[in-house]
Amino acid sequence: MESLSAIEQQVSLIFQDKPPDDGALIWPELMMLQNAAAMPSRHEVAFLPFQALKKLLSTAGDVHAGVT
C-alpha cells in the first residue's frame, strides 16, 4: 500500500509538471503520463487503476484477517 501511495504521489507531481528526477521514479514508465499534465479532466482517470488496486488489496487483507 505504501508503494501505491508513493506511485500516486509521483503521478501527481508529473501532472503538476514537477516530475521527480529520473533516478527517483519508482516506474520510469510513469513519465508517459506527462503529456496528460495539460489535460486536467483526464487526471482522475489516470489514478483509477491505482485506486482499484488499493481497494482490491485492502479487501484481500480483510478476507485474510477473517473479516467479510
PLY file of the C-alpha trace (Angstrom):
ply
format ascii 1.0
element vertex 68
property float x
property float y
property float z
element edge 67
property int vertex1
property int vertex2
end_header
0.00 0.00 0.00
2.87 2.38 0.76
4.32 1.77 -2.69
0.98 2.54 -4.33
0.71 5.78 -2.36
4.24 6.72 -3.43
3.39 6.00 -7.07
0.23 8.13 -6.82
2.34 10.94 -5.36
4.75 10.70 -8.28
1.89 10.75 -10.78
0.51 13.81 -9.03
3.87 15.56 -9.36
4.04 14.63 -13.03
0.59 16.15 -13.56
1.77 19.33 -11.82
4.65 19.43 -14.34
7.11 18.85 -11.46
8.23 15.28 -12.20
10.72 13.59 -9.88
14.26 13.06 -11.13
14.60 10.05 -13.42
16.53 8.13 -10.77
13.81 8.75 -8.18
10.94 7.43 -10.30
9.51 4.17 -8.99
8.45 3.29 -12.54
10.22 5.29 -15.27
7.23 4.48 -17.50
5.16 6.91 -15.42
6.67 9.73 -17.46
4.35 8.66 -20.29
1.67 10.46 -18.29
3.46 13.79 -18.61
1.55 14.53 -21.81
-1.66 14.39 -19.76
-0.46 17.23 -17.49
-2.20 19.70 -19.80
-5.46 17.72 -19.61
-6.74 18.05 -16.03
-10.01 16.36 -16.95
-8.04 13.14 -17.55
-6.04 13.16 -14.28
-8.72 11.38 -12.28
-8.86 8.61 -14.88
-5.11 8.03 -14.58
-5.50 7.36 -10.85
-8.28 4.76 -11.30
-6.00 1.70 -11.66
-4.11 2.64 -8.50
-7.30 3.25 -6.55
-8.75 -0.06 -7.74
-5.60 -1.92 -6.77
-5.59 -0.31 -3.32
-9.22 -1.32 -2.83
-8.51 -4.85 -4.00
-5.52 -5.18 -1.68
-7.41 -3.80 1.30
-10.31 -6.15 0.60
-7.92 -9.09 0.27
-6.39 -8.12 3.60
-9.85 -8.13 5.20
-10.56 -11.62 3.82
-7.24 -12.96 5.11
-7.95 -11.43 8.52
-11.32 -13.20 8.66
-13.38 -10.06 8.01
-16.11 -10.35 5.42
0 1
1 2
2 3
3 4
4 5
5 6
6 7
7 8
8 9
9 10
10 11
11 12
12 13
13 14
14 15
15 16
16 17
17 18
18 19
19 20
20 21
21 22
22 23
23 24
24 25
25 26
26 27
27 28
28 29
29 30
30 31
31 32
32 33
33 34
34 35
35 36
36 37
37 38
38 39
39 40
40 41
41 42
42 43
43 44
44 45
45 46
46 47
47 48
48 49
49 50
50 51
51 52
52 53
53 54
54 55
55 56
56 57
57 58
58 59
59 60
60 61
61 62
62 63
63 64
64 65
65 66
66 67
